[in-house]
Amino acid sequence: MADALYGSNGFYTSGGLAGRRGDFITSPEIGPLFGAVVARFLDAEWNAAGSPSVFNVYEVGAGPGTLARSVVTAEPKCFNALKYHAIEIADHQREAHPSGVTSLNSLPEGDLHGVVLANELLDNLPFRLAVFDGTWREAFVAETSSGAQELLSAPFDPRPPVLPAQAVHGARAPLIDEAASWVNGIGERLKGTLVAFDYFTPTTSGLVERPWREWLRTYRSHERGGHYLMSPGEQDITTEVPIDQLPKPSTVRSQSQWLELHGLSELVEEGRREWEKNAARPDVRALKMRSRISEAEALTDPEGLGGFLAIEWRQ
């Protein structure tokens, strides 16, 4: 999975057709409204920190900088203190980052002060795969002359505690060691708040009970892709993220609740008033403000992005 997504010909790193944002839509790409709400959240964090003269924000997995651009354009109250770090592993994605942000391929060393943002990052960190065939075994991939093949290891000894003792034959579960390690590592260094937006799920056992193709997904060209061993580097590979494998969070909210908490309705109402005032002779600003209504609907749709969770860890 690491090679398929982040290797030299990986989905996110190759710079070719693979890894383009056209393969799926994330919340920042719906429009600037998501970034405007994040900007209000950053203002609240800045105020809570005592309005320091330098306020660091680290967006990990920033892609082409869409969220960073929306936040900067929103001109939050902390703007003059804001030092926005857009962290992106892919060279070709960093080339698109907006001016006014610090573009990096990895987080700086040492302590982190401020806010760390992770939008749809944890689901893409390489995970291990457990398979039940009378006992739990780990699946792994072997390359052969005919291509990649999935094989099963010897039984787990000891069995990871998140895996139930029994399951139906063929049941699967992700083991998100790397995502848990990443959150732990941020927690050890951060003086502030980590907020992650993703399709989280409460428990690993809940995933075990579901058909695995529901939660182990691939995406390509706005559609579900093929089996995760097919076309490595040409499709995204992702899993729902079980919360019980992560460090205990400070707060868990739906994305809809989080956006509302930080002023979504107020921004939508502002857009509605601006549109009504200028509907007869709309300018570009009025059209952008009108779009907040449809953007809000997409961001809060419980069957779509609104079904995501926003999880915070505060240090």
C-alpha positions as CSV (number, residue, x, y, z in Angstrom):
1,M,0.0,0.0,0.0
2,A,2.8,2.4,0.8
3,D,4.4,1.7,-2.5
4,A,1.1,1.9,-4.5
5,L,0.3,5.3,-2.9
6,Y,3.6,6.9,-2.1
7,G,6.3,5.1,-4.1
8,S,8.2,6.4,-7.1
9,N,5.2,5.6,-9.3
10,G,2.6,6.0,-6.5
11,F,-0.9,7.4,-6.8
12,Y,0.0,10.5,-4.9
13,T,3.6,11.0,-5.9
14,S,4.0,10.1,-9.6
15,G,2.8,13.5,-10.9
16,G,1.1,11.9,-13.8
17,L,-2.6,11.2,-14.2
18,A,-2.7,9.2,-11.0
19,G,-3.2,11.2,-7.8
20,R,-4.9,14.1,-9.4
21,R,-7.7,15.6,-7.3
22,G,-10.1,14.8,-10.1
23,D,-10.2,11.2,-8.8
24,F,-12.3,12.3,-5.8
25,I,-13.7,15.4,-4.1
26,T,-12.7,16.4,-0.6
27,S,-14.4,19.1,1.6
28,P,-12.1,21.9,0.6
29,E,-12.7,21.2,-3.1
30,I,-16.5,21.7,-2.7
31,G,-15.7,25.4,-2.6
32,P,-14.2,28.1,-0.2
33,L,-16.8,27.7,2.5
34,F,-15.1,24.8,4.3
35,G,-11.9,26.9,4.5
36,A,-13.8,29.9,5.7
37,V,-15.2,27.8,8.6
38,V,-11.7,26.5,9.3
39,A,-10.5,30.1,9.4
40,R,-13.0,30.8,12.2
41,F,-11.8,27.8,14.1
42,L,-8.2,29.0,13.8
43,D,-9.3,32.4,15.2
44,A,-10.9,30.6,18.2
45,E,-7.7,28.7,18.8
46,W,-5.5,31.8,18.4
47,N,-7.7,33.6,20.9
48,A,-7.5,30.7,23.3
49,A,-3.7,30.7,23.1
50,G,-3.7,34.4,24.1
51,S,-3.4,35.9,20.6
52,P,0.3,35.3,20.1
53,S,2.3,37.3,17.6
54,V,3.1,34.1,15.7
55,F,0.5,31.4,15.3
56,N,1.5,28.2,13.5
57,V,-0.9,26.0,11.5
58,Y,0.4,22.8,10.0
59,E,-1.8,21.2,7.4
60,V,-0.5,17.7,6.7
61,G,-1.5,16.1,3.4
62,A,-2.2,19.5,1.9
63,G,-2.4,18.3,-1.7
64,P,-2.3,21.3,-4.1
65,G,-3.1,23.7,-1.3
66,T,-6.8,24.1,-1.8
67,L,-7.6,24.4,1.9
68,A,-4.7,26.7,2.6
69,R,-5.8,29.0,-0.2
70,S,-9.4,29.2,1.2
71,V,-8.1,29.9,4.7
72,V,-5.8,32.7,3.5
73,T,-8.5,34.2,1.3
74,A,-10.9,34.2,4.2
75,E,-8.5,36.6,6.0
76,P,-9.1,35.4,9.6
77,K,-8.5,37.8,12.5
78,C,-5.3,35.9,13.2
79,F,-4.1,36.6,9.7
80,N,-1.1,38.9,10.6
81,A,0.1,36.3,13.1
82,L,-0.7,33.3,10.9
83,K,2.2,31.1,9.8
84,Y,0.6,28.5,7.6
85,H,2.7,25.4,6.8
86,A,1.4,23.3,4.0
87,I,2.9,19.8,4.3
88,E,2.8,17.7,1.1
89,I,5.0,14.8,0.1
90,A,4.4,15.1,-3.7
91,D,6.7,17.6,-5.5
92,H,4.1,18.4,-8.2
93,Q,1.4,19.1,-5.6
94,R,3.7,21.6,-3.7
95,E,4.2,23.5,-6.9
96,A,0.6,24.5,-6.8
97,H,0.6,25.9,-3.3
98,P,-0.5,29.5,-2.9
99,S,1.8,32.4,-2.0
100,G,1.8,33.3,1.6
101,V,2.2,29.8,2.9
102,T,5.3,27.8,3.8
103,S,5.4,24.7,1.6
104,L,7.2,21.7,3.0
105,N,7.5,18.0,2.2
106,S,7.4,17.0,5.9
107,L,6.7,18.4,9.3
108,P,9.5,20.4,11.0
109,E,11.5,18.7,13.7
110,G,11.0,19.5,17.3
111,D,8.0,20.9,19.2
112,L,4.9,22.1,17.3
113,H,3.0,25.0,18.7
114,G,-0.5,25.8,17.3
115,V,-2.8,23.7,15.2
116,V,-2.3,20.6,13.1
117,L,-4.9,19.9,10.4
118,A,-5.4,16.5,8.8
119,N,-8.2,16.4,6.3
120,E,-8.6,12.8,4.9
121,L,-5.1,11.9,5.8
122,L,-5.5,9.0,8.3
123,D,-7.5,6.8,6.0
124,N,-4.6,6.9,3.5
125,L,-1.8,6.0,5.8
126,P,-0.7,2.4,5.0
127,F,-2.5,-0.2,7.1
128,R,-2.1,-3.9,7.7
129,L,-4.9,-6.3,6.9
130,A,-6.1,-9.1,9.2
131,V,-8.2,-12.0,7.7
132,F,-10.1,-14.6,9.7
133,D,-10.0,-18.2,8.4
134,G,-10.7,-20.1,11.7
135,T,-8.0,-17.9,13.3
136,W,-6.7,-14.4,12.6
137,R,-3.9,-14.2,10.1
138,E,-2.2,-11.2,8.5
139,A,-2.5,-10.7,4.7
140,F,0.5,-9.6,2.8
141,V,1.4,-9.1,-0.8
142,A,4.1,-11.0,-2.7
143,E,5.2,-10.0,-6.2
144,T,5.4,-12.9,-8.6
145,S,6.2,-13.1,-12.4
146,S,2.4,-12.9,-13.0
147,G,1.9,-9.9,-10.7
148,A,0.9,-9.2,-7.1
149,Q,-0.7,-12.0,-5.1
150,E,-2.2,-11.9,-1.7
151,L,-1.0,-14.5,0.8
152,L,-1.8,-15.2,4.4
153,S,0.8,-15.4,7.2
154,A,0.9,-17.6,10.2
155,P,-1.6,-16.8,12.9
156,F,-1.1,-13.8,15.0
157,D,0.7,-14.6,18.3
158,P,-0.6,-12.8,20.3
159,R,-3.8,-11.8,18.7
160,P,-4.2,-8.0,18.5
161,P,-6.7,-7.1,21.3
162,V,-8.9,-5.1,18.9
163,L,-9.7,-8.3,17.0
164,P,-12.7,-10.3,18.3
165,A,-11.9,-13.9,19.2
166,Q,-14.4,-15.2,16.6
167,A,-15.6,-14.0,13.2
168,V,-17.2,-15.4,10.1
169,H,-14.8,-17.0,7.6
170,G,-13.2,-14.4,5.4
171,A,-13.9,-11.5,7.7
172,R,-11.3,-8.7,7.5
173,A,-10.1,-5.8,9.6
174,P,-7.6,-3.0,9.1
175,L,-4.8,-2.6,11.6
176,I,-3.9,1.1,11.5
177,D,-0.6,1.0,13.3
178,E,0.8,3.8,11.2
179,A,-2.1,6.1,11.7
180,A,-2.0,5.5,15.5
181,S,1.7,6.1,15.6
182,W,1.3,9.3,13.6
183,V,-1.3,10.6,16.0
184,N,0.8,9.6,19.0
185,G,3.9,11.3,17.5
186,I,2.0,14.5,17.0
187,G,0.7,14.3,20.6
188,E,4.2,14.0,21.9
189,R,5.3,17.2,20.1
190,L,2.3,19.4,19.9
191,K,1.4,22.2,22.2
192,G,-2.1,22.9,20.8
193,T,-4.8,21.1,18.9
194,L,-4.8,18.3,16.3
195,V,-8.0,18.1,14.3
196,A,-8.6,15.3,11.8
197,F,-11.5,15.0,9.4
198,D,-12.2,11.6,8.0
199,Y,-14.6,8.7,7.7
200,F,-14.0,7.3,11.1
201,T,-15.9,4.4,12.7
202,P,-16.2,3.7,16.4
203,T,-14.8,0.1,16.6
204,T,-12.7,-2.4,14.8
205,S,-15.2,-5.2,15.7
206,G,-17.9,-3.1,13.9
207,L,-15.8,-3.3,10.7
208,V,-15.3,-7.1,11.1
209,E,-19.1,-7.6,11.1
210,R,-19.5,-5.7,7.8
211,P,-18.6,-6.8,4.3
212,W,-15.0,-5.7,3.9
213,R,-15.6,-4.1,0.5
214,E,-17.8,-1.5,2.2
215,W,-14.9,-0.1,4.2
216,L,-11.8,-1.1,2.3
217,R,-12.3,1.1,-0.8
218,T,-10.5,2.3,-3.9
219,Y,-11.3,5.3,-6.0
220,R,-10.5,6.3,-9.5
221,S,-12.0,9.0,-11.7
222,H,-14.9,9.9,-9.3
223,E,-15.9,6.2,-9.0
224,R,-15.1,3.3,-6.9
225,G,-12.0,1.5,-8.2
226,G,-11.2,-2.1,-8.6
227,H,-9.6,-4.6,-6.1
228,Y,-6.9,-3.0,-4.0
229,L,-4.2,-5.2,-5.7
230,M,-5.2,-4.1,-9.2
231,S,-3.4,-1.3,-11.0
232,P,-1.0,-0.2,-8.3
233,G,-0.3,3.5,-8.5
234,E,-3.5,4.2,-10.6
235,Q,-6.1,4.2,-7.9
236,D,-6.5,5.5,-4.3
237,I,-6.6,2.9,-1.5
238,T,-8.4,3.8,1.7
239,T,-10.1,2.5,4.8
240,E,-12.6,3.7,7.3
241,V,-10.6,4.6,10.4
242,P,-11.5,2.7,13.6
243,I,-11.3,5.1,16.6
244,D,-10.6,2.3,19.1
245,Q,-7.1,1.9,17.5
246,L,-6.2,5.6,18.0
247,P,-5.2,7.5,21.1
248,K,-8.3,8.6,23.0
249,P,-9.6,11.8,21.5
250,S,-10.6,14.9,23.4
251,T,-13.8,15.4,21.3
252,V,-15.6,13.5,18.6
253,R,-18.2,15.3,16.5
254,S,-19.8,14.9,13.1
255,Q,-18.3,17.1,10.4
256,S,-21.8,18.8,10.3
257,Q,-21.7,19.5,14.1
258,W,-18.1,20.8,13.9
259,L,-18.9,23.2,11.0
260,E,-21.9,24.5,12.8
261,L,-20.0,25.0,16.0
262,H,-17.6,27.2,14.1
263,G,-20.1,29.4,12.3
264,L,-21.3,27.6,9.2
265,S,-24.9,28.9,9.5
266,E,-23.7,32.5,10.1
267,L,-21.5,32.3,6.9
268,V,-24.4,30.9,4.9
269,E,-26.8,33.5,6.1
270,E,-24.2,36.2,5.2
271,G,-24.0,34.8,1.7
272,R,-27.8,34.7,1.4
273,R,-28.1,38.4,2.3
274,E,-25.3,39.4,0.0
275,W,-27.0,37.5,-2.9
276,E,-30.4,39.0,-2.2
277,K,-28.9,42.5,-2.1
278,N,-27.1,42.1,-5.5
279,A,-29.3,39.5,-7.3
280,A,-30.5,42.0,-9.9
281,R,-26.9,42.9,-10.9
282,P,-24.7,40.2,-9.4
283,D,-21.0,40.6,-9.4
284,V,-18.4,37.8,-8.8
285,R,-18.5,38.3,-5.0
286,A,-22.3,37.9,-5.0
287,L,-22.1,34.7,-7.0
288,K,-19.5,33.3,-4.7
289,M,-21.7,34.2,-1.7
290,R,-24.7,32.5,-3.3
291,S,-22.7,29.3,-3.7
292,R,-22.3,29.0,0.1
293,I,-25.9,27.6,0.2
294,S,-25.1,24.7,-2.1
295,E,-21.7,24.2,-0.5
296,A,-23.2,23.9,2.9
297,E,-25.7,21.3,1.7
298,A,-22.8,19.2,0.3
299,L,-20.6,19.6,3.4
300,T,-23.4,18.6,5.8
301,D,-25.0,15.8,3.7
302,P,-25.2,12.8,6.2
303,E,-24.8,10.4,3.2
304,G,-21.7,12.2,2.0
305,L,-19.2,14.5,3.6
306,G,-21.5,15.4,6.4
307,G,-21.2,11.8,7.6
308,F,-17.5,12.3,8.2
309,L,-16.3,12.9,11.8
310,A,-14.2,15.7,13.1
311,I,-11.9,14.4,15.9
312,E,-9.8,16.7,18.1
313,W,-6.8,15.9,20.3
314,R,-5.8,18.7,22.6
315,Q,-2.4,18.9,24.3
